[in-house]
Amino acid sequence: MAGQTENNVPQSLFILIHGLLGSHKHMHSVRDLILQNNKENSLVLIPCKNSFFKTFDGIEIVGDRVIKEIKIFLKTRSEKEIKSLRWINFVSYSMGGLISRYVIGEMALYLEKRYPMMKFNTFMTFASPHLGVNFFKDGKFPYNVLTTLGSNILGRSGKQIFVKDKDGPDSEKLLVKISKGKYLAALKQFKFRIAIANGHNDRTVAFYSSFITDLGYGCNLEALEEDKILSNWLKFPQGVVLDVTKKMDTSERVGKDSSLSFFTKLKLCKASKYTGKLLLIALFVVFIFPIILFINTIGTIYSYINVWIHNNQATIRSRFLFFNKDWLSKKLDIDLDEDLDDDEMEHLIKKISRDGNYDPIVSEEVQDLFVADWELKKGTYHESIKNLTEDKKDALYFRYFIKKYMSNNIHDKFNNSEGRLPFDESRKEIYENLNNLKWIRVPYKLTGANTHRAIIARTGLESASLINRKALEFNISLLMQVCKYSKEDNEIECL
């Protein structure tokens, strides 16, 4: 009877969170693969109230909106579904990883009190700037200009991810804050933490930040994983996973040919390469950059207005109550904190029904809520002996891979300080705090001019290259496998 119940109700909830200037549609490829790979009932939630310029408002405000959606989502599911849920998983992309770390820290106590049967399971990030964004190019052009622009034309969020938000007597930099205290404690509750990083062509988040390391500007792009056990595994994306334990050896890259013709060819190749880059930079500066600058400046101004309204809700309500109290409170998007706003939450829930019949006064505000990606995957089980055998084989390979990549931290491989990044005090603290926990770190050399987009197939699986799609499929298979391990045993659990 227990088995029959498990086939009819969901046990796992997957919460997918997009990044800066993104939308919930960016996570559709991840959602589709989760539902395709999962052989049991699962719920998938993609919060959708933080699209595009709303992501400029600051990680706390964006995170509070996510918390609100999660609370309403849990309140509006059936009692049978809620009672069956046992595991909560966060899968995040880019700045979404920082938002997720804020959300879990703020929600851990709430979930423990309201839904004690639900436990944190797996925390997975794709190209997330855990250590912030900094190019570490010694102030060279154009990196110094990009740092200045990025921290000023991406709203409050830009200052936070560049770790440029101001320190105050009673406050600290946001990324430092969410790397310790209740936020680190909540992150520690997850049985598995997985960091997927781009080692090549990520134009937005550098390898060191998404891989959570302080060694080098990247890794040896010539050193691909050559493990003989993994090379015999059909599911493993060969030719794309990097071996970060191998240091860059310039002598091996250049070779032993010291003839004049070799170096002449090398110089010609470099000259043509730099000429092409200069032409692209000129095109970008003259035509594309002014448009991007204008759009982001408008978005930043709009965001700061939203932040001011968010921080002055009480004053606005007290001065403009003669309009319409209910209408105004919904327009201000009031936070629904557990201790202060339970009555308001219950009031809102009563107005909302899953059939779409709700009070006209809140119809405009909840419209986006109903188009959020809330889906239930009905269980499908493969009973053939062949598939069961393949599953068992895959389980053994995954166990081997997880154990190997759980110790995949290049900080542990080299004892000297050569190549260490010049972290400031804030980044040093963030790095040390996050590395108090174990991570499964997977570095990739994906194809494309901008692998930051490709790492989650932002424009859809059908538009992804074969190797990039295979890598993403492997990542989601890994996610499903660690979720399964969490339910069955703790042998390889992250501690």
GUTIZA-521680 format. One record per residue (C-alpha): residue in one letter; x, y, z; residue number from 1. Coordinates in nm, 4 decimals, m for minus. Layout:
N
 res        u        v        w   n
   A        X        Y        Z NUM
...
//
This chain:
495
 res        u        v        w   n
   M   0.0000   0.0000   0.0000   1
   A   0.2887   0.2339   0.0753   2
   G   0.4287   0.1792  m0.2718   3
   Q   0.0908   0.2502  m0.4289   4
   T   0.0638   0.5784  m0.2394   5
   E   0.4092   0.6856  m0.3597   6
   N   0.2984   0.6318  m0.7201   7
   N   0.0034   0.8686  m0.6841   8
   V   0.1403   1.1641  m0.4922   9
   P   0.4567   1.3784  m0.5253  10
   Q   0.7434   1.3371  m0.2826  11
   S   0.9845   1.5982  m0.4223  12
   L   0.9519   1.9688  m0.4959  13
   F   1.2005   2.1294  m0.7363  14
   I   1.2263   2.5104  m0.7211  15
   L   1.4019   2.6616  m1.0260  16
   I   1.5312   3.0202  m1.0047  17
   H   1.6612   3.2251  m1.2990  18
   G   1.9259   3.4965  m1.2979  19
   L   1.9785   3.8670  m1.3602  20
   L   1.7751   4.0165  m1.6463  21
   G   1.6119   3.6766  m1.6889  22
   S   1.2650   3.5286  m1.6848  23
   H   1.1054   3.2011  m1.5801  24
   K   1.1240   3.0874  m1.9446  25
   H   1.5030   3.0589  m1.9141  26
   M   1.4503   2.7586  m1.6854  27
   H   1.2170   2.5672  m1.9172  28
   S   1.4902   2.3391  m2.0546  29
   V   1.5905   2.2427  m1.7007  30
   R   1.2260   2.1879  m1.6071  31
   D   1.1610   1.9685  m1.9105  32
   L   1.4633   1.7494  m1.8394  33
   I   1.3690   1.7126  m1.4730  34
   L   1.0225   1.5943  m1.5629  35
   Q   1.1579   1.3722  m1.8394  36
   N   1.4217   1.2068  m1.6189  37
   N   1.2194   1.1725  m1.3025  38
   K   1.0564   0.8322  m1.2624  39
   E   0.8331   0.9364  m0.9783  40
   N   0.5819   1.2099  m0.9120  41
   S   0.7385   1.5501  m0.8574  42
   L   0.6306   1.9117  m0.8357  43
   V   0.8237   2.1811  m1.0228  44
   L   0.7914   2.5495  m0.9336  45
   I   0.9504   2.8313  m1.1326  46
   P   0.8840   3.1653  m0.9568  47
   C   0.7892   3.4229  m1.2207  48
   K   0.7449   3.7553  m1.0396  49
   N   1.1041   3.8755  m1.0934  50
   S   1.1366   3.9088  m1.4686  51
   F   1.3952   4.1317  m1.6382  52
   F   1.4418   4.4725  m1.4677  53
   K   1.2780   4.3513  m1.1455  54
   T   1.5969   4.1504  m1.0913  55
   F   1.7803   4.4842  m1.0483  56
   D   1.6037   4.5539  m0.7169  57
   G   1.8544   4.3753  m0.4931  58
   I   1.8903   4.0124  m0.3864  59
   E   1.6840   4.0599  m0.0673  60
   I   1.3839   4.2180  m0.2439  61
   V   1.3985   3.9681  m0.5307  62
   G   1.4354   3.6892  m0.2765  63
   D   1.1381   3.8140  m0.0736  64
   R   0.9207   3.7929  m0.3865  65
   V   1.0383   3.4343  m0.4391  66
   I   0.9552   3.3517  m0.0768  67
   K   0.6078   3.4956  m0.1255  68
   E   0.5486   3.2778  m0.4325  69
   I   0.6728   2.9658  m0.2544  70
   K   0.4425   3.0305   0.0420  71
   I   0.1393   3.0879  m0.1797  72
   F   0.2327   2.7843  m0.3879  73
   L   0.2416   2.5594  m0.0796  74
   K  m0.0833   2.7093   0.0502  75
   T  m0.2700   2.6449  m0.2742  76
   R  m0.1680   2.2814  m0.3295  77
   S  m0.4012   2.0061  m0.2206  78
   E  m0.3691   1.8688   0.1325  79
   K  m0.2803   1.5272  m0.0089  80
   E   0.0112   1.6685  m0.2070  81
   I   0.1484   1.8733   0.0809  82
   K   0.1361   1.5815   0.3242  83
   S   0.3248   1.3620   0.0769  84
   L   0.6105   1.6076   0.0096  85
   R   0.9347   1.5056   0.1754  86
   W   1.2146   1.6781  m0.0177  87
   I   1.2808   2.0333  m0.1392  88
   N   1.5445   2.0912  m0.4078  89
   F   1.6766   2.4242  m0.5407  90
   V   1.8159   2.4442  m0.8945  91
   S   1.9449   2.7920  m0.9777  92
   Y   2.1130   2.9737  m1.2650  93
   S   2.3569   3.2659  m1.2467  94
   M   2.2438   3.5254  m0.9876  95
   G   1.9623   3.2830  m0.9048  96
   G   2.2167   3.0897  m0.6970  97
   L   2.2643   3.3927  m0.4703  98
   I   1.8885   3.4488  m0.4523  99
   S   1.8424   3.0828  m0.3552 100
   R   2.0977   3.1109  m0.0754 101
   Y   1.9094   3.4128   0.0602 102
   V   1.5729   3.2377   0.0277 103
   I   1.6733   2.9192   0.2105 104
   G   1.8208   3.1192   0.4971 105
   E   1.5009   3.3181   0.5381 106
   M   1.2676   3.0198   0.4910 107
   A   1.4418   2.7455   0.6898 108
   L   1.2686   2.8265   1.0196 109
   Y   0.9330   2.8860   0.8483 110
   L   0.9462   2.5463   0.6749 111
   E   1.0555   2.3754   0.9947 112
   K   0.7522   2.5135   1.1816 113
   R   0.4859   2.4917   0.9094 114
   Y   0.6011   2.1862   0.7116 115
   P   0.8262   1.9796   0.9422 116
   M   0.8012   1.6742   0.7151 117
   M   0.9816   1.8584   0.4314 118
   K   1.3614   1.8498   0.4317 119
   F   1.6238   2.0224   0.2166 120
   N   1.7680   1.7733  m0.0292 121
   T   1.9822   1.9020  m0.3179 122
   F   2.1148   2.2515  m0.3915 123
   M   2.2434   2.2849  m0.7501 124
   T   2.3760   2.5992  m0.9190 125
   F   2.4711   2.6671  m1.2811 126
   A   2.7351   2.9385  m1.3401 127
   S   2.6434   3.1251  m1.0207 128
   P   2.8722   3.4067  m0.8939 129
   H   2.9093   3.2675  m0.5421 130
   L   3.2196   3.4831  m0.4880 131
   G   3.0755   3.7803  m0.6733 132
   V   3.1908   3.9229  m1.0067 133
   N   3.5401   4.0642  m1.0556 134
   F   3.7667   4.0281  m1.3570 135
   F   4.0997   4.0363  m1.1651 136
   K   4.2936   4.1758  m1.4610 137
   D   4.5063   4.4279  m1.2690 138
   G   4.2945   4.7255  m1.3665 139
   K   4.3548   4.6750  m1.7388 140
   F   4.1181   4.8165  m2.0006 141
   P   3.8404   4.7245  m2.0668 142
   Y   3.8022   4.5195  m1.7460 143
   N   3.8240   4.8192  m1.5132 144
   V   3.5574   4.9977  m1.7180 145
   L   3.3328   4.6902  m1.7203 146
   T   3.3645   4.6575  m1.3413 147
   T   3.2655   5.0224  m1.2929 148
   L   2.9725   4.9992  m1.5340 149
   G   2.8526   4.6629  m1.4051 150
   S   2.8382   4.7855  m1.0465 151
   N   2.6474   5.1009  m1.1419 152
   I   2.4076   5.0240  m1.4291 153
   L   2.2628   4.6973  m1.2989 154
   G   2.0707   4.8571  m1.0139 155
   R   2.1135   4.7549  m0.6528 156
   S   2.1772   4.3944  m0.7578 157
   G   2.4785   4.5061  m0.9612 158
   K   2.6464   4.6626  m0.6602 159
   Q   2.5812   4.3481  m0.4582 160
   I   2.7158   4.0952  m0.7092 161
   F   3.0268   4.3098  m0.7686 162
   V   3.0602   4.3285  m0.3862 163
   K   3.0497   4.7078  m0.4119 164
   D   2.7487   4.7696  m0.1880 165
   K   2.8359   5.0074   0.0934 166
   D   2.9295   4.8951   0.4413 167
   G   2.7499   5.0642   0.7269 168
   P   2.7652   5.0592   1.1075 169
   D   2.4759   4.8135   1.1258 170
   S   2.5087   4.6377   0.7915 171
   E   2.7541   4.4436   0.5765 172
   K   2.7964   4.3490   0.2157 173
   L   2.5108   4.1266   0.1048 174
   L   2.7278   3.8445  m0.0328 175
   V   2.9198   3.8324   0.2960 176
   K   2.5949   3.8257   0.4907 177
   I   2.4491   3.5282   0.3016 178
   S   2.7726   3.3289   0.3362 179
   K   2.7364   3.2832   0.7114 180
   G   2.4922   3.2679   1.0017 181
   K   2.1462   3.1309   0.9273 182
   Y   2.2162   3.1308   0.5523 183
   L   2.5192   2.9017   0.5824 184
   A   2.3332   2.6880   0.8378 185
   A   2.0459   2.6407   0.5912 186
   L   2.2897   2.5541   0.3108 187
   K   2.4503   2.2965   0.5377 188
   Q   2.1144   2.1212   0.5813 189
   F   2.1177   2.0067   0.2178 190
   K   2.2379   1.6528   0.1702 191
   F   2.4127   1.7499  m0.1549 192
   R   2.5457   2.0781  m0.2920 193
   I   2.6450   2.0849  m0.6596 194
   A   2.8291   2.3691  m0.8374 195
   I   2.8312   2.3531  m1.2189 196
   A   3.0936   2.5913  m1.3654 197
   N   3.2000   2.7131  m1.7095 198
   G   3.5745   2.6908  m1.7638 199
   H   3.5529   2.8445  m2.1103 200
   N   3.3783   3.1413  m2.2772 201
   D   3.1570   3.2465  m1.9882 202
   R   3.1201   3.6178  m2.0622 203
   T   2.9345   3.6911  m1.7396 204
   V   3.0545   3.4790  m1.4462 205
   A   3.4217   3.3836  m1.4190 206
   F   3.5198   3.0239  m1.3505 207
   Y   3.6673   3.0958  m1.0047 208
   S   3.3365   3.2348  m0.8775 209
   S   3.1039   2.9614  m1.0000 210
   F   3.3533   2.6884  m0.9027 211
   I   3.4147   2.8522  m0.5621 212
   T   3.7939   2.8562  m0.5787 213
   D   4.0717   3.1107  m0.5244 214
   L   4.3298   2.9557  m0.7570 215
   G   4.3961   3.0971  m1.1011 216
   Y   4.1830   3.2863  m1.3500 217
   G   4.0514   2.9633  m1.4922 218
   C   4.1733   2.6102  m1.5452 219
   N   4.3695   2.4158  m1.8036 220
   L   4.1351   2.4017  m2.1032 221
   E   4.3545   2.1386  m2.2674 222
   A   4.3098   1.8949  m1.9776 223
   L   3.9874   1.7027  m2.0296 224
   E   3.8682   1.4226  m1.8028 225
   E   4.0368   1.1000  m1.9157 226
   D   3.9271   0.8648  m1.6393 227
   K   3.9145   0.5173  m1.7934 228
   I   3.6149   0.4164  m1.5852 229
   L   3.4115   0.7214  m1.6882 230
   S   3.5153   0.6937  m2.0547 231
   N   3.3331   0.3590  m2.0755 232
   W   3.0092   0.5165  m1.9517 233
   L   2.7710   0.6072  m2.2332 234
   K   2.5888   0.8700  m2.0252 235
   F   2.9091   1.0600  m1.9392 236
   P   2.9581   1.3703  m2.1632 237
   Q   3.3071   1.2918  m2.2927 238
   G   3.5245   1.5670  m2.4333 239
   V   3.3578   1.8417  m2.2297 240
   V   3.4342   1.7827  m1.8584 241
   L   3.7623   1.9426  m1.7471 242
   D   4.0195   1.7890  m1.5136 243
   V   4.1018   2.0788  m1.2783 244
   T   4.3714   1.8801  m1.0963 245
   K   4.6094   1.9262  m1.3910 246
   K   4.8083   2.2508  m1.3907 247
   M   4.8721   2.4504  m1.7059 248
   D   5.2029   2.3481  m1.8644 249
   T   5.3063   2.6042  m2.1257 250
   S   5.5911   2.3883  m2.2551 251
   E   5.3472   2.1133  m2.3447 252
   R   5.1174   2.3582  m2.5213 253
   V   5.3911   2.5194  m2.7337 254
   G   5.5763   2.1968  m2.8046 255
   K   5.9423   2.1309  m2.8730 256
   D   5.9501   2.2754  m3.2255 257
   S   6.1776   2.5815  m3.1979 258
   S   6.2167   2.6499  m3.5705 259
   L   6.1663   2.9996  m3.7110 260
   S   5.8760   2.8913  m3.9290 261
   F   5.6797   2.7719  m3.6275 262
   F   5.7088   3.1044  m3.4436 263
   T   5.6410   3.2998  m3.7611 264
   K   5.3173   3.1094  m3.8091 265
   L   5.2352   3.1610  m3.4433 266
   K   5.2830   3.5390  m3.4709 267
   L   5.0712   3.5580  m3.7860 268
   C   4.7972   3.3586  m3.6167 269
   K   4.8038   3.5886  m3.3145 270
   A   4.8025   3.9009  m3.5328 271
   S   4.4931   3.7888  m3.7239 272
   K   4.3249   3.6883  m3.3972 273
   Y   4.3858   4.0279  m3.2354 274
   T   4.2753   4.2125  m3.5513 275
   G   3.9457   4.0261  m3.5437 276
   K   3.9003   4.1068  m3.1757 277
   L   3.9685   4.4767  m3.2352 278
   L   3.7066   4.4869  m3.5122 279
   L   3.4505   4.3202  m3.2857 280
   I   3.5305   4.5609  m3.0002 281
   A   3.4950   4.8603  m3.2332 282
   L   3.1592   4.7308  m3.3570 283
   F   3.0434   4.6748  m3.0006 284
   V   3.1545   5.0187  m2.8738 285
   V   3.0056   5.2155  m3.1638 286
   F   2.6746   5.0373  m3.2204 287
   I   2.5785   4.7895  m2.9480 288
   F   2.7195   4.9361  m2.6260 289
   P   2.5243   5.2680  m2.6376 290
   I   2.1956   5.0778  m2.6706 291
   I   2.2802   4.8425  m2.3833 292
   L   2.3940   5.1350  m2.1674 293
   F   2.0719   5.3293  m2.2325 294
   I   1.8440   5.0325  m2.1621 295
   N   2.0259   4.9339  m1.8419 296
   T   2.0322   5.2943  m1.7185 297
   I   1.6546   5.3202  m1.7604 298
   G   1.6158   4.9831  m1.5883 299
   T   1.8383   5.0951  m1.2982 300
   I   1.6345   5.4146  m1.2445 301
   Y   1.3121   5.2122  m1.2560 302
   S   1.4590   4.9632  m1.0091 303
   Y   1.5640   5.2289  m0.7583 304
   I   1.2094   5.3694  m0.7668 305
   N   1.0786   5.0199  m0.6869 306
   V   1.3295   4.9843  m0.4041 307
   W   1.2255   5.3226  m0.2559 308
   I   0.8575   5.2187  m0.2659 309
   H   0.9450   4.8826  m0.1085 310
   N   1.1355   5.0519   0.1756 311
   N   0.8638   5.3119   0.2425 312
   Q   0.5477   5.1013   0.2276 313
   A   0.4219   5.2025   0.5715 314
   T   0.4552   5.5752   0.4975 315
   I   0.2812   5.5451   0.1610 316
   R  m0.0026   5.3406   0.3075 317
   S  m0.0632   5.5894   0.5891 318
   R  m0.0724   5.8884   0.3534 319
   F  m0.2764   5.7426   0.0684 320
   L  m0.5319   5.5205   0.2397 321
   F  m0.8099   5.7414   0.1041 322
   F  m0.7628   5.5687  m0.2338 323
   N  m0.8447   5.2067  m0.1541 324
   K  m0.6748   5.0122   0.1211 325
   D  m0.6983   4.6663  m0.0407 326
   W  m0.6012   4.7884  m0.3866 327
   L  m0.3047   4.9859  m0.2516 328
   S  m0.1726   4.7039  m0.0343 329
   K  m0.1761   4.4637  m0.3309 330
   K  m0.0055   4.7190  m0.5544 331
   L   0.2730   4.7586  m0.2973 332
   D   0.3358   4.3831  m0.3037 333
   I   0.3443   4.3542   0.0774 334
   D   0.5726   4.0880   0.2198 335
   L   0.3961   3.7921   0.3760 336
   D   0.6155   3.7194   0.6755 337
   E   0.5161   3.4307   0.8994 338
   D   0.4749   3.6273   1.2238 339
   L   0.3303   3.9530   1.0916 340
   D   0.1237   3.8748   0.7860 341
   D  m0.0411   3.5366   0.8391 342
   D  m0.3851   3.6981   0.8474 343
   E  m0.3178   3.8789   0.5243 344
   M  m0.1863   3.5585   0.3692 345
   E  m0.5017   3.3718   0.4675 346
   H  m0.7116   3.6603   0.3338 347
   L  m0.5318   3.6473   0.0011 348
   I  m0.5575   3.2693  m0.0242 349
   K  m0.9333   3.2877   0.0302 350
   K  m0.9592   3.5255  m0.2632 351
   I  m0.7627   3.2919  m0.4881 352
   S  m0.8875   2.9612  m0.6193 353
   R  m0.7179   2.7237  m0.8579 354
   D  m1.0235   2.7538  m1.0856 355
   G  m0.9400   3.1163  m1.1561 356
   N  m1.2336   3.2604  m0.9587 357
   Y  m1.0902   3.5347  m0.7453 358
   D  m1.1745   3.8845  m0.6318 359
   P  m1.1446   4.1332  m0.9242 360
   I  m0.9540   4.3682  m0.6951 361
   V  m0.6495   4.1366  m0.6998 362
   S  m0.6929   3.9891  m1.0480 363
   E  m0.4220   4.2021  m1.2050 364
   E  m0.1754   4.1273  m0.9271 365
   V  m0.2183   3.7493  m0.9287 366
   Q  m0.2314   3.7089  m1.3045 367
   D   0.1406   3.6303  m1.3251 368
   L   0.1058   3.3957  m1.0302 369
   F  m0.1265   3.1701  m1.2273 370
   V   0.1023   3.1473  m1.5273 371
   A   0.3934   3.0326  m1.3098 372
   D   0.5322   2.6933  m1.4043 373
   W   0.3678   2.4756  m1.1416 374
   E   0.3519   2.1241  m1.2732 375
   L   0.2848   1.7734  m1.1514 376
   K   0.4668   1.4888  m1.3198 377
   K   0.2740   1.1627  m1.3158 378
   G   0.4935   0.8664  m1.2404 379
   T   0.6093   0.6357  m1.5162 380
   Y   0.8019   0.3229  m1.4305 381
   H   1.0058   0.1005  m1.6574 382
   E   0.9628  m0.2631  m1.5691 383
   S   1.1694  m0.4358  m1.8353 384
   I   1.4724  m0.6285  m1.7133 385
   K   1.6934  m0.4465  m1.9635 386
   N   1.6108  m0.1021  m1.8285 387
   L   1.6451  m0.2113  m1.4685 388
   T   1.9892  m0.3482  m1.5496 389
   E   2.0928  m0.0223  m1.7168 390
   D   1.9657   0.1731  m1.4162 391
   K   2.1801  m0.0355  m1.1862 392
   K   2.4836   0.0231  m1.4083 393
   D   2.4197   0.3955  m1.4146 394
   A   2.3800   0.3991  m1.0363 395
   L   2.7286   0.2487  m0.9950 396
   Y   2.8830   0.4977  m1.2374 397
   F   2.7082   0.7909  m1.0684 398
   R   2.8291   0.6771  m0.7278 399
   Y   3.1855   0.6666  m0.8590 400
   F   3.1500   1.0094  m1.0243 401
   I   2.9986   1.1723  m0.7134 402
   K   3.2702   1.0433  m0.4823 403
   K   3.5403   1.1636  m0.7201 404
   Y   3.3957   1.5088  m0.7870 405
   M   3.3004   1.5674  m0.4263 406
   S   3.6736   1.6196  m0.3644 407
   N   3.7162   1.8213  m0.6851 408
   N   3.8503   2.1368  m0.5199 409
   I   4.1769   2.2579  m0.6729 410
   H   4.2602   2.4384  m0.3489 411
   D   4.3316   2.0972  m0.1974 412
   K   4.5544   1.9829  m0.4851 413
   F   4.8316   2.2441  m0.4620 414
   N   5.0123   2.3454  m0.1443 415
   N   5.1870   2.6605  m0.2682 416
   S   5.0240   2.9994  m0.3172 417
   E   5.1228   3.0384  m0.6824 418
   G   4.8361   3.1646  m0.8932 419
   R   4.6109   3.2542  m0.6001 420
   L   4.3650   3.5323  m0.6783 421
   P   4.4112   3.8632  m0.4919 422
   F   4.0862   3.8449  m0.2966 423
   D   3.9888   4.1393  m0.0784 424
   E   3.8760   4.0755   0.2786 425
   S   3.5088   4.0360   0.1796 426
   R   3.5799   3.7718  m0.0836 427
   K   3.8218   3.5902   0.1455 428
   E   3.5488   3.5599   0.4058 429
   I   3.2892   3.4423   0.1531 430
   Y   3.5331   3.1866   0.0105 431
   E   3.6304   3.0456   0.3492 432
   N   3.2696   3.0264   0.4694 433
   L   3.1408   2.8425   0.1615 434
   N   3.4345   2.6033   0.1648 435
   N   3.3459   2.4933   0.5149 436
   L   3.0912   2.2787   0.3300 437
   K   3.1545   2.0033   0.0773 438
   W   3.0498   2.0591  m0.2837 439
   I   3.0276   1.8386  m0.5899 440
   R   3.2070   2.0645  m0.8420 441
   V   3.1754   1.9944  m1.2148 442
   P   3.3759   2.2151  m1.4585 443
   Y   3.2809   2.2246  m1.8270 444
   K   3.4326   2.3337  m2.1553 445
   L   3.1137   2.3950  m2.3515 446
   T   3.0868   2.5201  m2.7092 447
   G   2.9647   2.8627  m2.8167 448
   A   3.0600   3.2291  m2.7989 449
   N   2.8767   3.2697  m2.4671 450
   T   2.8573   2.9520  m2.2641 451
   H   2.6874   3.1390  m1.9780 452
   R   2.3653   3.1101  m2.1784 453
   A   2.4423   2.7644  m2.3112 454
   I   2.4960   2.6008  m1.9719 455
   I   2.1174   2.5765  m1.9151 456
   A   2.0076   2.5942  m2.2834 457
   R   1.8366   2.9280  m2.2163 458
   T   1.6782   2.9444  m2.5621 459
   G   1.5544   2.5858  m2.5577 460
   L   1.6909   2.2336  m2.5893 461
   E   1.6241   2.2235  m2.9623 462
   S   1.8621   2.5167  m3.0214 463
   A   2.1458   2.3754  m2.8054 464
   S   2.4465   2.2096  m2.9662 465
   L   2.4737   1.8340  m2.9267 466
   I   2.7630   1.8482  m2.6765 467
   N   2.5993   2.1228  m2.4686 468
   R   2.2705   1.9364  m2.4578 469
   K   2.4454   1.6153  m2.3567 470
   A   2.6193   1.8025  m2.0721 471
   L   2.2889   1.9488  m1.9488 472
   E   2.1183   1.6102  m1.9712 473
   F   2.4008   1.4618  m1.7633 474
   N   2.3656   1.7370  m1.5017 475
   I   1.9942   1.6693  m1.4598 476
   S   2.0577   1.2946  m1.4448 477
   L   2.3107   1.3668  m1.1690 478
   L   2.0473   1.5742  m0.9883 479
   M   1.7965   1.2898  m1.0073 480
   Q   2.0551   1.0400  m0.8849 481
   V   2.1602   1.2372  m0.5760 482
   C   1.7930   1.2891  m0.4926 483
   K   1.7537   0.9121  m0.5047 484
   Y   2.0592   0.8605  m0.2820 485
   S   1.9197   1.1045  m0.0277 486
   K   1.6123   0.8883   0.0090 487
   E   1.7911   0.5546   0.0172 488
   D   2.1128   0.6026   0.2153 489
   N   2.3641   0.8526   0.3497 490
   E   2.6831   0.6782   0.2456 491
   I   2.8072   0.9521   0.0102 492
   E   2.6154   1.2392   0.1585 493
   C   2.7913   1.5791   0.1723 494
   L   2.8810   1.6723   0.5289 495
//
